[in-house]
Amino acid sequence: MGLFAQTSMAELRLKLQSYPHADTGRVNRLNALAMELRNTVADESAALFQEALTLAQQLNYRAGMAEAQLGLGFYYRHRGEYDRAETYSEQARAGFAQTGNRLGQTRSLYNLSSTFSEQGMYDKSLTANLRGLALAEAQHDRKWMAFLNTRLGITSTLLGEYSHAQQYLSRGLKYARESGDLLSVGNAHSGFGDLYRVQGLWAEAQRSYEAELAISRQTNNQAGLLFEEINIGEMAERQKHYVQALAYAKRSLMRASSLQLLGEMPRAELLLSRVFLHTGRPDSALVYARRSLLTSQRSGAKSQSRDASEVMAQASAKLGRYADAYRYEQLFSAYKDSLNSSDLQRRAAVLQYRAELAKKQAEIGLLTKNSQLIRKQNRAQQWFLIGALMSLGAVAGLSVVLWRSNGQKRRAYALLKQQQDELHAAQGQLVQAEKWAFVGELSAGIAHELQNPLNFMKNFAEVSVAMLSQDGAKRPAGRLGTAEREQEIMAGLKQNLQQISQHGQRASSIINDMLAHARLGTGQRVPTDLNALAEESLMLAYQGLCADDKTFQAKLGRDFDPGLDVVEVVAQDMGRTLLNLCTNALYAVRQRQQQALAAGVPYVPAVTVSTFQNFDLSVEIRVRDNGTGMSEAVKERIFHSFFTTKPIGEGTGLGLSLSHDIVTKGHGGTLTVESREGEGTEFVITLPA
């Protein structure tokens, strides 16, 4: 809290009022009072920080300037004015660095990390976060180790890395409790609430938010009370506890208005609009959703703009305003698409950041080893030269020879180091070139695959517009009457809308598969009965295909190892892989069945799933079919992203690519395929012990 952390607010005001001198003492008192007011009277706090900064600049008092700048950085972050928050926080960090204040630097980096994270700039957030955490750990500062680990947990949650988030948040809560700092304890509870929320665990999230709410009351943290009241209200609304949700929505809206925390008012208004929508008051829902949308659009909060648009579309439909409902539904879709695209870009940026970080660490390690080797060799040369001089002091000529030899070796080592540096630079350029080549190939694949369904959707939409825009001119004799013509148009529109929906689902499935690739490896391994998982996957695939084709039947075989131990796998990922392999096998036997029927040849479709545990405790899972099989050319490309043998509209070409990555990268195993064209295919998963 600064110079007067243990002093009450009244005493701080008195100390400031009774200190008329315009010196560093007044700067410290202004900063101390401003910090005390930060979570209760935010605007007065900001005015005091600004006064402290102005006076400190006049006095060239670096420590006071940095403290005031950090206070303003926190203030503008909570208002959602991120450019100013970043500027002030970076100025504070530089000022603390000049004065040697490591704790100040840690606090500044924490606020920078939070500022970047709240804007979705996760690579920058992670950089600032890790720098701050290193400083906190060097000082053994449990409080800031808690805050920074919690922030890493929150960022991991936003990236969908839930297992990492759980670890960071648990560590943050542990350090917070050890430090005895209530604010950091509450912050960790709030982080857990966010983690449970994104996983749909509404009751668990509400309990975590309530724990933070209790701490905010205890510490009189008005801003914290506001945040958690909205969070608890949102969780109550998700659980359909509308009376409780309404009470929290109204209370939080009043608190946000009184505290002038403009960044939180759209959230409170959105919550209120949702409750009204669910309780049969669409007119009130429309009013508050519109307010939330306008404020969110001004601040650039796309997720809130998306949610407010959705409420407005639903409320307009309930009021019978279908033109407005359609318009808001389009706006909702636009925001949703934009956020999905941004999510992919953010994940790519973080992956790139982590790859660059790992590369730099490896290069630093290699250069360090080289440097140590060079120093060791130089020391050996020096000791040899000293020994020679001591033992052969009278032999000046030999000393000169040794000295020259040592100089030559030094120059040789310097040349070697230069060559190593050039080699590392060339390797770096090669890695970058390979990386961007891969990005280009991947982008081209995504663009190509998405272009097909989008073109279909565009064409069907244009046909629909043309049908509706016909001017109803006189028709030649024998043409359908007006009523029949309208029925014809409606039937055509229905068919077009079905096609648009189908191709929209295909585009959505491509995005979902790409997101699944991005989230690969984030799940937690648990002991799993692979026999049961294989049986469940086979039946799900079979029932799904039978639902699409009522006439389809196949012989399903199971050959499960009864002595198979439970295996630690990411059950959701492995289930997805088995379901994909079984679905492909059933698709292949149905294709061959159709060919056999057309040719009048007898054929019984069969798919068999088997498991076996080897002597080395590795596990094999086999999915075999007697379907169409595949050629050698197809087999070579079967695990490539976006490669599919299915007709346009039936496959994304990402299923086997994702399955291969789940088995090999996620579990350290292998996924192989054996196939003979016209006879069948067998996929083999091997998982190490």
N, C-alpha and C positions, 0 to 999 in steps of 0.2 A: 504493500500500500504506500510505500514511500517513507518519508521522514517521520511522519506522525501516525504510523500504522496502528498503534495501540491506543490512539486518542479518539474520544467520541466526536461525533460530527459537530455538536454544539461547541466543544472546546476548540475544534479546528477553525470554526467560524470566528470565535472570539480571538484566537491567536492571530488570524489574518487581519481582523478589524483593528486590533491593537498594535499592529506592526506597520507603521506608515512609510518605512524606509524602502526606497526603490533599489534593492540590492538582491544578492543571491538568496538571502534568507526569505524574502518575499516570494521569489520564484518557487522555492521549495514549499512554502505554505500554500501557494496557489495550486501547485500540482497535487499536494496531499489532499486538499479539500476536494479538488476536481475528481480525484480517484475515488474518494469516499462516496461521491454523488453519482458515480458513473452508472450504477445499475438502478438508481432510484429517480434521479432528476437529470436525465441525459442532456437536455439542452443547456441547463445551467452548468453542468460539468464541462460541456464543450466550450462554453464562453470563458470559463476559468482557465481551461487548458490554453485557449487562444491568447488570453491575457498573459499567462505565464510564458508562452512562446515569444510573444512580442517583447516582453521585458528581458528575457534571456538573450534574445538576439541583440538587443541594445547593449547588454553587458558582455556579449560574447561568451556567455556561460554555457559551454557545450553540454554538460551533464543535464542542466535544466532544460535546454532546448530539446534534447533527445527524449526526456521523460514526457514533455508536453506533446511532442510529435507522435509518440507512441499512443498517448491517450486519445489524440485526435484520430489516429489510425483505427483504434478500436471503435470509436464513436461512428465514423463513416462506414465501417464494415457493417455494423448493426443496422445502419440506415439503408444499406444496399448500394451505397455510392462507392463502388469498388475502385475506380481510378484514383480517387482521393485517398482512399484507405491504403492502397498500395504505395502511393507517393509518400505519405506521411510515415508509414511503417518502414520503408526502405531508408528514408532520411534518419529515422530513429536508430535503425540498426547501424548505419554508418557512424552516427554520433557516438553511440555506445562503444563501437569498435575503437574510435579515436581516444576515448577516455579509459579504455581497458576494462569496461564494465561487461563481463561475460554473461551475467544474469540478464542484463538489459538486452544484449544481443539475442539470448535465448527467447525472451518474451517477444521481441520484434519478429523473429523468424516464425514463432508460433502464429502470430497474427497474419503474417504474409502467407503462411501455409493455408490458414483458414480462408483468407481472402481469395486465393487461387482456387481452392477446392470448391468454394461456393459458386464460382463462375464456371466450374467444369474444366478448369485448366489443371488436370491432375498430375501431369508430368512436372510442372513448376511447383505444385503443392508438395509433391513427394521430395523434390530437391530441397526446398526450404525446410520441410519437416525433418528430414534426416540430418541436415546441418544443425538444426536446433537441438535435436535429440543427442547428437554427439557432444554438444556443449553441456547439456544438462547432465549427461552421464559422467563427463569429465569433472563436474562440480559435485557429483553425487547428490543432486537436487531431486529428491523424490517427488516433490510437487510438480515440477515441470516435466520430469520423466513421465508422470501420470498424464498430464495434459497432452504431451506430444505423442505418447503411445495411443491415447484415445483418439487423437486426430488421425493417426494412421489407420485405426480401426474404422473410423467414419469414412475415410477416403476409400478403403478397401470395400466397405459396404456399397458405396456408390458405384464401384467398378464391378460389383457382382462377385467379388472374391470373398465369399462368406466365411470359409474356414480361416483365412488369414485375418479377417475382421474379428472373429471370435478370439483368436490368440492375442491380438493387439489390445482389444478391449479388456480382456481378463487381466493382462499385464498392467494396463492403465488403472483398473480398479484396485489391483493389489498395491501398486505404488501410492495411489491416492489414500488408501486406508493407512498405509505405513506413515505417510506424511502428516496425517491428521487434518488435512485441508478439506473442509466440507465442499467448497466449490468444485474441486477436482473430483471428489467422490460423486457429486451430482452430475458432473459432466460425463463421467463414465457410464452412469445409469442411463442418461439420455442417449448415449451412443448405442447401448444395448437395445434401447427402445427402437432406434432407427433400424438396427439389424433385424429385430423381430418383425418390424413393420413390413420391410420389403419381402420377407418370407411369408407374409400373410398370417403371422401369429399375433392376431390382434390383442387377445387377452394378455399374453406375455409382454407385449409392447406397452400396453396400458399400465401394467404393474411397474415396469421400469420407469415410465414417465411419471407415475405417481411418487416413486421414490425420490426423483429429482425435484418434484413439486414440493415435497415436504422439506427438503433441504433449502430450497429457494425461500420458503416461508421463514424458516429458522434464521436465515442470513439476511432477510429482508431484501432479497434480490428481485426487484420488480420486473426487470426484463426476463429473468428466468421464470418467474411466475407466468408471465404472458406466453412465452414459448411453450411451456408445458401444459397450460390450460388449452391451447389450441391443439397440441398433440393428443391430449387425453380426449378432447371433444371429437377429434377425427377418429380415434380408435373406438369410441362409443358409437359413433355413426356407422362405422364398419360392422359393428356387432348388432346394429339395429336397436340400440338403446337411445331412442330419439329424444326422450325427455331429458336425459342426462346430457346428451350432445347439445341440445338447444341451450341449456343453462350455461355450459362452458363457452358456447359460441357467443352468446350475448355478453357474458362477463369479459371474455378476451377482447371483444370489439371495443368495449368501453375502456378497458385498460390500455389498449393500443392507442386509442384516441387521446387519453390523458397523458400518456408517456411520449406522444408524438413519434412513436416508432412506426414510421410510414411503411417500412418494408414488411411488417407483420399484418397490417390492416387487410390487404387482399386475401391473406390466408384465412383470417377470421370471417371475412365476408363470404368467401367461398364455402367455408364450413356451414355458415348460416344458410346459404342458398341450397346446399345439399339436404340439410334437415327439412327445410320447407318443401323441397321437391318430394321427399319421401313421405311427408305428412299431409299431402293433398293441398298444398298452397303454391301452385306453380307460378302465380302472379308475383308473390313475394320472392320466390326463388329466382325469377327472372330479374327483378330489381337488384338483388345483392350480387348475383352472378355477373351482371353487366358492370356494376361498380368494380368488382374484382378484376374483370377482364380489362377495363380501361386503365386501371392502375398498373396491372401486370404488364400490359403492352408498353406503357411509358418506361417502366423499369427494365424491360427486356426479360422478364421471368417467363420463359416459354412453357415450363411445365404447368404453372398456374394458369397461364393463358389457355393452354390445351384443356385443362379440367373445367375452367369456367365456360369455355365454348361448348363443351359436352353438356353441361347442366343447362345452358341456354337453349341448345337444340332440343333436349328432352322436355324442358318446360314449355317451349313454343309449341311443340307437337301436342302436348296435353291441353294447351289452350286453343288448339285448332288453327294455329298460325303456321300452316305448312310451308309457305314460302320462306318465312324466317327460319323455321326448323331446318330446312334444306341448306340455307345459307350458313347457319352456324355449324351444321354437320360438316360442310365443306371446310370451314375454318378449323374445326377440330381435327379433321383428317390432315390438313396442311401442317398444323403444329405437331401432330403425332409423327408424321413422316420426317419432319425436320429434326425432331428429338431423336428418332431412331437413327438417322444419318449421323447426327452429332455424337450419339453414343458409340457408334462404330469408329468414328474418327478419334474420339477420346481414347478408346481402348487401343487403337493402333498407335497413338502417340505415346501411351504408357508403355506398351510393348517395346516401342523403339527406344524410349528412355532407358528401360531396364537393360535392353541389349547393349546400348552404348555404355551404360554404367558398368556392366560386367566386362565389356571389352577394355574399358579404361583401367579397371582394377587389375585385369590380367596383364595389360601392358606395363602398369606401374610395378607389379610384382616381378615381371621379367627384367625390367630396367634396374630394379633394386638389386636383383640377384647379379646382374652383369656388373653393376657398380661395385657391389661387394667383392666380386671376383677380381675386378681391376685393382681395387684398393688392397686386397690381400696380396696380389702379385707385386704391386708396387712396394708394399711393406717388405716382402721377401727380398726384392731387389735392394731396397735401402739397407736392410740388415746385412745382406751380402756385401754391399759396398763398404759399410762401416767396418765389418769384420776384416775385409781385405785391407782397408786403410790402416787399421790398428795393427794387424799382423805384418803388413808389408809397408810400413810408413816410409821406409827408406827408398822404396822402389817407386819413385814418382811416375815413371813412365807407365808402369802397369796400372797405377791409379787413374791416370788420364785415359788409358784404354777402357778401363771398366766404366769410368764416368761417361765416356762417349757411347759405350755399349748400352748403358742404362738410358741415356737420352734417346738413342735410337729405338729402344724398346718402348719407351714412353710414347714416342711419336707413332709407333706401330699400334699401340693400344688405343691411342686417340683416334687414329684412322679406322681401327676396328669398330670403335664405339660409333663413329660417324656413319659407317656402313650399316651398323645395326639399326641406327635411328632411321636411315633412309629405307631400310628393309621394312621396318615397322610402319613407316608412313605409306609405303607401297601396299603393304598388307591391308592397312586401313582403307586405302582407296579401293582396293579390290573388294573388301567386305562391303563397302558402301555401294559399289557398282552392282554386286550380286544382290544386295538387299533391294535396291531400287528396281533392278530387273524383275525380281520376284513381285514387288509391289505393282509394277506395271502389268505383269502377266495376270496377277490376281484381279486388279482393277478392270482389266479388259474382259476377264471372264465374268465378273459380276455385271458389268455394263451389258455384255452380250446376253446373259441369261435373263436379266431384268427387262431388256428391251423387247423381247418376244411377247411376254404377257402384257406389257404396257402398250405395245402396238395394237394387240387384239382389243384391249379395253378402249383405246382411242377410236379404233374403227367402228366398234359396236356403238359407242357413244355418238359418233357422227351419223351413223345410220338412224339411230333413235331420234336425233334432232331433226333429221330430214323428214322422217315420218310425221313428226308433230308439226312441222312447218308447212306442210302441204296446204295450199290455199283453198281447197274445197271447190275448185272450179267445176263447171258442168262436166259430167262424165258422159261418155258415149253410151248409146242404148245397150242394155244388158249388163251394165256395171252394177255393183252392189249398192244397196241403199245406204243412207247415212248411218243408221244404227249398226248395220252389218259391217260397214266400213270402219266404224269406231271399234267394233269387236276385233276386227282384223288387226287394226293398229295396236290395240291393247295386247293382243296375243304376241305380236311381233316385239313390242316393248318388253314384255315379260321374258321372252326368250333371250333378248339382248342383255337384259339385266342379269339373267342367270349366267350368261357367258362372261359378263364383266365381273361378276362375283367369283366365278371359277378361276379366272386368270388373276384376279386380285389375290385370291388365296394362294395361288402358285407363287406370285411375287412375295407374299408374306412368308411362305414356307422357305423361300431362298434366304430372306433376311433372318428368319429364326435359325436356320442351319448355320449361317455365318456367325450369329451371336453365340450359338452353341460351340463353334470353333473357338471363339474369343474367350469363352468361360471354361475351356477345357482345363482340367487339373485343379479346379477350385473346390471340388467336393472333398468330403472326408471319407477315408476308407473305414469300412466296418466289416466285422465277420459276417459272411453271407453264404447261404445255402445255394450253391450254383445249380444244383439239380432242380430246386423249386423255381429258381429264377428262369432257367431254361424252359421248364414246363409252362410257366406263366407267359413267357414271350411267344412260345409256339402257339398257344391257344389264342392270345390276343391277335396275332398276325392272321390266324385262320378265321377267327370270327369277323375280323375286319374285312377280309376278302369275300367271305360269304355274304356279308351285309351288302356289298356292292354287286355281287353276282349270286343270286339266289340258287342258280342251277349248279354251282361249283361244288364238287366234293373231291376230297383227296384222302389217301391213306397216310396217317400220321404215325411215325415210329418213334419210340423212345428207348434208348439204351443207356440208362444212367448208372454210374458206378455207385453201388449201395454203400461202399466204404469211404466215399469222398468226404474229406474233412471240410469244415467251413473255411472259406478263403477270404482274406481281407481285400475287398475291392470297393470302388465307388459304385454302390449298387445301382444308382440311377443311370450312370454312364454305361455300365456293363449291360444293364437291362435294355438301354437304347440300342447298343450294338447288336445284342442277340435278336431283338425285335426287328431290326433292319435286315439282318441276315435271313431270318425266317420269312419275312415279307418278300424279300427278293426271290427266295427259293420257291415260295408258293406262286409268285408271279410267273416264274419260269415254267413251272409244271402246268399252269393254266394256259400259257401260250402254246406249249406243246400239245395240250389236250385239244385246243381249238384247231391246230394244224392236223392232228390225227382225225378229228371229226370230219374235217373238210376232205381228207384223203380216204376216209372210210377204213382207217386202220385201228385195230384194238389198242387201247392204251389205258393204264391205271396210274394216275398221278400219285407220287409218293414223296414225302419229305421225312427225313429221320434226323433227330437230334440226339447226340450221345455225349457222355462225359467219361473221363478216365483220369485217374491219378497215377503218375509214373513212380518208379522207385525213388527218384530224386525229389519226390513230393511236388514236382511241377504238375500242372493240371492242363488237360486238353479238352476243348469243347469243339465238337464237329457238327456242322450243319450240312447235310447231304440231300441232294434232290436228283430226280431222274428227268429233269426238264430239258430245255433246249440246248444247254451247254453254251460254250463260247469259243471263239477262234483264238489262236495265239496272239493275234494283233489286239483283240479286245482285252485279253488277259493281261497284256503288258500295260494297258492304260487303266485298268479297272479301279485302281485306288487314286487316280488323279482327280483333283477338284474339278467339278463341272462336267466330268465325262459321264455320259449315260447312253444306254442303248434303247431306252424307252422312247416312245413317240413324244413329240412336243406337247407339253402340258401335263405329262404324267410323271416326270421325275426332275429333280433339281440337279442331280449329278454330285451331290454333296454327302449323301448317306454313307457310302463306303469309304470315302475320304475321311469323314469324321470318325467312323468306326475304327479305321486303321490307326488314326491318331490316338483314340481312346485306349486301344490295346497297347500300342508301342510306346507312345509318349506318356500316357497317363498311368500305365501299369507295368511298363518295362517288359512287355511280352512280345509275341509275334502274331501276325494275322496273315496266313498264306491261303492260296487257292489252287486247286487242281480241277481241271475241266477238260471235257472232250466234247467237241461240237456235235450236237444231235444225240448225246447220251446222258449228260448230266454234269453237275458241279458239286464240289465239296469245299467248304471253307473250314479252316482249322485255326482256332484260337489256342495259343499256348501261353499260360501264365506261370511265371517263375515261382519257386517255393517262397 
